[in-house]
Amino acid sequence: MPLAKALDDLQAFLGERLSTAKPDLDAHGLSESYFAPAPPDAVAWPETTEEVSRILQICARHGVPVTGYGAGTSLEAQAQALQGGVTVDFARMNRVLTLRPADMDVTVQPGVTREALNEELRATGLFFPVDPGANATIGGMAMTRASGTTTVRYGTMRDNVMGFEAVLADGRVIRTGSRARKTAAGYDLTALLVGSEGTLALVTEITLRLHGIPESISAGICAFPDMASAVNAVMDTIQMGIPLARIEFVCRETARAFNAYAGSNMAALPHLLVEFHGSPESVAQDAARFAEIVADHGGSEFQWSSNTEDRTALWAMRHNGYYAILASRPGARAIVTDICVPISQLARAVEETQADIAASGIPGPILGHVGDGNFHAILLIDPENTDDLDRAKALSTGMAERALALGGTCTGEHGVGIGKKAFMTAEHGEAWSIMGDLKIALDPGNILNPGKLVPGN
């Protein structure tokens, strides 16, 4: 059998770094969302680009599917092996390879996590800003075009990846991009691979743009009588040019979940969580101007602090929001929505979504990156109740359709995987078929993460 022969060939050079043990397979077949387990037939742990190349050469020769794996935190089943085959786990390729402080860039292997990278950078006065909340790997973040709480100031992975070393489906190794700050040399293959979800290549090195650690950071929180007031305050803040580093919002149900999970004392109202970066003087001025805008929109007193412990506690609470919401309904699983709309349409999108959730009977607390127009409803379902799942899927579909009607997207940061494929034709039209053509051109055997992202896959 092709699979058995491929595994024999892989075992010959990987040895104990190829596993077919059930616990390893099961661990790599899970999702943090509602998708059913989909384990691979084997898990490989390469240590070099050469080994990744050999893995793909063997799997291409035998027609065996290959799925890349980082920390397993993706929410649309990107890392699940839907058609079996070999999962390539990059946990052993986790080194910071070359740090160039003068150029403010760094080259890393894909298994490095964002927290480990920033720990390595601490003494340089630089940091990597993209913060999706989970301690994801850099490779996984690049492949899903991740963003998160700091996007409003520092951009997404699209803005911070400068180049790749990548292995194509047939085992060829390529390099994309350069360390120059701009180029006009040919197709932008780096941008093509960012967000490709492992369907076009497996990346083995990533060169990233770094940023200076701000001299001063302050963060704060304030409550509003309703979500529209909070969103309008954000719109005014952005239009006035106040440089926000983070600006998150949570609904009243999420505030209650934070209180129960983290022991906070938030009023049962919508809240904004805000952070400013800059000099001590500019941070104080920005916070004062923001407080005036909050008051103009009926918000509570803006409570802010430059104390590291206070800021850490605030953002730890926000990053654990998903788990806080899950804990509010013990035993539940979540369908996590991820729409993004133009900022001018955000209040409407949120209010109409809240009305739909209330009518459905499904709990669905909302939180999101208000500065980007991106928000998530965490739809909590009983995994044994098929009616719950059907109603939650209907809500998710309605949210995606609303986002597209308002000029937005069905996924702001979580990616497509299998969960968002149903909306790709409506969002992209004929351009989605072009994505399929690119997939065929680079992976004619359809071995790289089959079943994900593109049509006919």
C-alpha positions in Angstrom: 0.0 0.0 0.0 1.3 3.5 -0.8 0.8 4.7 2.8 2.7 1.8 4.3 5.5 2.2 1.9 5.7 6.0 2.6 5.8 5.3 6.3 8.6 2.8 5.8 10.6 5.3 3.8 10.0 8.1 6.4 10.9 5.8 9.3 14.2 5.0 7.7 15.6 8.5 8.3 13.3 9.9 11.0 13.5 6.9 13.4 11.6 7.6 16.6 10.6 11.0 15.2 7.9 9.3 13.2 5.0 8.1 15.4 1.9 6.0 14.7 1.1 5.7 18.4 -2.6 6.3 19.0 -2.1 9.0 21.7 0.1 11.0 19.3 -2.4 10.6 16.5 -5.4 11.5 18.7 -3.6 14.6 20.0 -3.0 15.9 16.5 -6.5 15.3 15.4 -8.3 17.6 17.7 -9.7 21.1 17.2 -10.4 23.9 19.8 -13.7 24.4 18.0 -16.6 22.1 17.3 -15.1 20.0 14.5 -15.0 16.3 15.0 -11.6 14.7 15.6 -9.6 13.9 12.4 -6.3 12.2 13.3 -3.5 11.6 10.9 -2.0 8.1 10.2 1.4 9.3 11.4 3.1 12.3 13.0 6.6 13.4 11.9 8.9 15.7 13.9 11.5 17.1 11.4 14.5 19.1 12.6 15.8 20.6 9.4 14.6 22.0 6.1 16.3 19.0 4.4 14.1 16.6 6.4 10.9 18.5 5.5 12.0 18.3 1.8 12.5 14.6 2.1 9.2 14.1 3.8 7.4 15.9 1.0 9.3 14.1 -1.7 8.3 10.7 -0.2 4.7 11.7 0.4 4.4 13.2 -3.1 5.8 10.0 -4.7 3.2 7.9 -2.9 0.2 10.4 -3.0 0.1 10.7 0.9 -1.6 13.8 2.3 0.6 16.1 4.5 -0.7 18.5 7.1 1.4 21.1 8.8 1.1 21.5 12.6 2.2 24.3 15.0 0.5 24.7 18.4 -2.9 23.4 17.3 -4.7 26.6 18.3 -6.4 27.3 14.9 -10.2 27.5 15.1 -11.3 26.4 11.6 -9.8 22.9 11.6 -6.7 24.0 9.6 -4.4 21.6 11.5 -6.7 18.5 11.3 -5.8 15.7 8.9 -9.2 15.4 7.2 -7.9 12.8 4.8 -5.4 11.1 7.1 -1.8 10.9 5.9 1.2 12.5 7.7 1.1 15.5 10.1 4.3 17.4 10.1 4.8 18.8 13.6 7.3 21.7 13.7 7.8 21.6 17.5 11.5 20.7 17.1 12.1 23.5 14.6 11.8 26.2 17.2 14.9 28.3 17.1 15.5 31.9 16.6 18.1 31.7 13.7 19.4 35.3 13.1 18.6 38.4 14.9 19.5 41.7 13.3 18.8 44.6 15.7 20.2 47.3 13.4 17.8 46.3 10.7 15.0 45.5 13.1 14.3 42.1 11.7 14.7 38.5 12.7 14.6 35.1 11.0 13.0 32.2 12.9 11.9 28.6 12.4 8.2 28.0 12.2 7.9 26.3 15.6 8.9 29.3 17.6 6.0 30.6 19.6 5.3 34.4 19.8 5.9 34.4 23.6 9.3 32.6 23.2 10.3 35.0 20.5 9.5 38.1 22.5 11.4 36.6 25.5 14.4 36.2 23.2 14.1 39.8 22.0 13.6 41.3 25.5 17.3 42.5 25.9 17.4 44.2 22.4 14.7 46.8 23.0 12.6 45.3 20.2 9.5 43.2 20.1 7.3 41.3 17.7 3.8 42.9 18.0 1.3 40.5 16.4 -0.8 39.1 19.3 -3.6 36.7 18.5 -4.1 35.9 22.2 -3.1 32.3 22.1 0.6 31.4 22.4 0.6 30.3 18.7 3.6 29.4 16.7 5.0 32.0 14.2 4.6 29.5 11.4 0.9 28.9 12.2 0.3 32.6 12.6 1.8 33.2 9.2 -0.2 30.5 7.5 -3.5 31.8 8.9 -2.6 35.5 8.4 -3.2 36.0 12.1 -3.7 39.4 13.7 -5.3 40.2 17.1 -5.3 42.9 19.8 -2.5 45.1 18.4 -3.5 45.1 14.8 -4.9 48.7 15.0 -1.3 50.0 15.4 1.1 47.3 14.1 -0.9 45.5 11.4 -1.4 41.8 10.8 1.0 39.0 9.8 0.6 40.2 6.3 2.3 43.5 7.3 5.0 41.9 9.4 6.3 38.9 7.4 9.2 39.9 5.1 10.0 36.5 3.5 10.0 32.8 3.8 12.0 29.7 3.2 9.4 27.2 2.1 9.2 23.6 0.8 6.8 22.9 -2.1 4.7 19.8 -2.5 7.4 18.1 -4.6 10.1 18.8 -2.1 11.7 21.8 -3.9 13.0 24.5 -1.5 12.3 28.1 -2.4 13.0 31.5 -0.8 10.5 34.4 -1.1 10.9 38.1 -0.4 14.0 39.8 0.9 15.1 41.9 3.9 14.8 45.1 1.9 11.9 47.4 3.0 10.5 47.5 -0.5 10.8 45.6 -3.8 9.3 45.6 -7.3 10.9 42.3 -8.4 8.2 40.0 -9.7 5.2 38.3 -8.1 4.9 38.7 -4.4 5.2 35.0 -3.4 5.5 36.0 0.3 2.1 37.5 0.3 0.7 34.5 -1.6 2.0 32.1 1.1 0.8 34.3 4.1 -2.7 33.0 4.8 -2.3 29.9 2.5 -3.0 27.6 5.5 -0.4 25.0 4.4 -2.1 24.3 1.2 0.7 25.6 -1.1 3.9 24.8 0.9 5.4 24.1 4.3 7.4 27.0 5.6 10.7 26.3 7.3 12.0 29.8 8.0 10.2 33.1 8.4 11.8 36.6 8.4 9.8 39.1 10.4 9.8 42.8 10.8 10.4 44.0 14.4 9.4 47.1 16.3 10.8 49.1 19.1 9.5 48.6 22.6 7.6 51.8 23.5 9.1 54.0 26.2 5.8 54.1 28.0 2.6 52.0 27.9 -0.7 52.7 29.5 -3.9 50.7 29.5 -7.3 51.3 30.8 -11.0 50.3 30.7 -14.3 52.0 30.6 -18.0 51.0 30.4 -20.8 52.3 28.1 -24.6 52.1 28.3 -24.8 50.2 25.0 -22.6 48.9 22.3 -23.4 51.6 19.8 -22.1 54.3 22.2 -18.8 52.3 22.6 -18.3 51.9 18.9 -19.1 55.5 18.1 -16.5 56.5 20.7 -13.9 54.4 18.9 -14.8 55.9 15.5 -14.3 59.4 16.9 -11.0 58.4 18.5 -9.7 56.9 15.2 -10.9 59.9 13.1 -9.2 62.3 15.5 -5.9 60.5 14.9 -5.3 59.4 18.5 -2.7 56.6 18.1 -4.2 53.5 19.7 -2.1 50.4 20.2 -5.0 48.2 21.3 -8.7 48.8 21.5 -11.0 45.9 22.3 -14.6 45.7 23.2 -16.7 43.2 25.1 -20.5 42.9 25.5 -22.2 42.7 28.9 -22.4 38.9 28.9 -18.7 38.7 28.3 -18.1 41.1 31.2 -20.1 38.8 33.4 -18.0 35.8 32.2 -14.8 37.8 33.0 -16.0 38.4 36.5 -16.8 34.8 37.1 -13.6 33.4 35.5 -11.0 36.0 36.5 -12.5 37.5 39.7 -12.8 41.0 38.1 -15.4 43.5 39.1 -16.8 44.8 35.8 -20.2 46.3 35.6 -22.7 44.2 33.5 -22.3 46.6 30.6 -20.4 46.8 27.3 -16.7 47.8 27.9 -13.7 49.1 25.9 -10.2 47.9 26.8 -7.6 50.3 25.5 -3.8 50.6 25.4 -1.6 53.5 24.3 2.2 53.4 23.4 4.6 56.3 23.2 6.5 58.6 25.5 5.2 59.3 29.0 4.0 62.7 27.9 2.2 61.5 24.8 0.6 58.5 26.5 -0.8 60.7 29.2 -2.1 63.2 26.6 -3.7 60.4 24.5 -5.4 58.9 27.6 -6.8 62.3 28.6 -8.1 63.0 25.1 -9.7 59.5 24.9 -11.3 60.1 28.3 -13.0 63.2 26.9 -14.4 61.2 24.0 -15.6 58.5 26.3 -17.5 61.1 28.4 -19.0 62.6 25.3 -20.6 59.2 24.5 -21.9 58.6 27.9 -19.2 56.2 29.0 -18.0 55.8 32.6 -14.8 57.3 33.9 -11.8 56.0 31.9 -9.6 54.2 34.5 -6.0 53.8 33.2 -2.6 52.8 34.5 1.0 52.6 33.4 1.7 49.9 36.0 2.9 46.7 34.4 1.0 44.4 36.7 -2.3 46.2 36.0 -1.7 46.1 32.3 -0.7 42.4 32.4 -3.8 41.5 34.4 -6.1 43.4 32.0 -4.8 41.7 28.9 -4.5 38.3 30.5 -8.2 38.6 31.2 -8.9 39.6 27.6 -6.7 36.8 26.1 -8.5 34.3 28.3 -11.9 35.6 27.1 -12.6 32.5 25.0 -12.0 30.2 28.0 -14.0 32.5 30.3 -17.0 32.3 28.0 -16.7 28.5 27.6 -16.6 28.2 31.4 -19.9 30.2 31.6 -21.7 27.1 30.2 -19.9 24.0 31.6 -19.6 21.2 29.1 -20.4 23.4 26.1 -18.4 23.5 22.9 -18.1 26.7 20.9 -18.7 27.8 17.3 -16.5 30.9 17.1 -17.5 33.4 14.5 -15.0 35.9 13.0 -16.5 38.6 10.8 -15.0 41.9 10.0 -16.7 44.9 8.6 -15.8 48.6 7.8 -15.7 50.4 11.0 -18.6 52.6 10.0 -20.8 49.5 9.9 -19.6 47.9 13.1 -22.3 49.2 15.4 -25.0 48.0 13.0 -23.4 44.6 12.6 -23.0 44.0 16.3 -26.6 45.2 17.2 -28.2 43.1 14.5 -26.1 40.1 15.5 -27.1 40.5 19.2 -30.7 40.6 18.1 -30.3 37.3 16.1 -28.5 35.7 19.0 -31.3 36.7 21.5 -33.9 35.3 19.2 -32.1 32.0 18.8 -31.9 30.9 22.4 -28.2 30.1 22.0 -25.8 31.9 24.4 -23.5 34.0 22.3 -21.3 36.5 24.1 -19.4 39.0 21.8 -15.9 40.4 22.0 -13.6 41.7 19.4 -11.1 44.1 17.9 -13.2 47.2 17.6 -10.5 49.3 16.0 -10.4 46.9 13.1 -14.2 46.3 12.7 -13.5 42.6 13.7 -15.6 40.8 16.3 -16.4 37.3 17.5 -19.6 35.8 18.8 -18.8 32.7 20.9 -21.8 30.5 20.2 -22.1 28.0 23.0 -23.7 24.7 22.2 -24.5 21.4 23.9 -22.3 19.0 21.8 -24.9 16.3 22.2 -27.7 18.5 21.0 -28.0 18.5 17.2 -30.6 21.3 17.3 -28.1 23.5 19.2 -25.6 22.9 16.5 -28.1 23.6 13.7 -29.2 26.9 15.3 -25.6 28.0 15.9 -24.6 27.2 12.3 -27.6 29.3 11.1 -26.5 32.2 13.3 -22.9 31.9 12.0 -24.2 31.9 8.4 -26.3 34.9 9.0 -23.4 36.8 10.5 -21.2 36.0 7.5 -23.8 37.0 5.0 -24.4 40.3 6.9 -20.7 41.0 6.9 -20.5 40.5 3.2 -23.6 42.7 2.6 -21.9 45.5 4.6 -18.7 45.4 2.6 -16.8 43.1 5.0 -15.4 39.5 5.1 -16.5 36.2 6.6 -13.2 35.9 8.4 -11.1 38.7 9.8 -8.3 36.6 11.3 -9.1 32.9 11.9 -8.9 31.9 8.3 -11.0 29.5 6.1 -10.0 25.9 6.9 -13.2 24.0 6.4 -15.5 26.2 8.5 -15.6 29.2 6.2 -15.4 27.5 2.8 -19.2 27.8 2.3 -18.8 31.6 2.1 -15.9 31.9 -0.3 -17.9 32.0 -3.5 -20.1 34.8 -2.2 -17.0 36.8 -1.0 -14.7 36.2 -3.9 -16.7 35.1 -6.9 -14.6 33.9 -9.8 -11.4 34.9 -7.9 -12.0 31.8 -5.6 -11.6 29.5 -8.6 -8.3 31.3 -9.4 -7.1 30.4 -5.9 -8.0 26.8 -6.9 -5.9 27.1 -10.0 -2.9 28.3 -8.0 -3.3 25.3 -5.7 -3.3 22.9 -8.7 -0.2 24.7 -10.2 1.9 24.4 -7.0 0.4 21.1 -5.7 -0.9 19.1 -8.6 -1.2 15.9 -6.5 -3.3 17.8 -3.9 -1.2 16.4 -1.0 -0.8 19.6 1.0 -3.6 20.0 3.6 -6.3 18.7 1.3 -9.9 19.7 1.9 -9.1 23.1 3.2 -9.5 26.7 1.9 -9.8 26.3 -1.9 -12.5 24.8 -4.2 -12.4 21.3 -5.5 -10.0 20.3 -2.8 
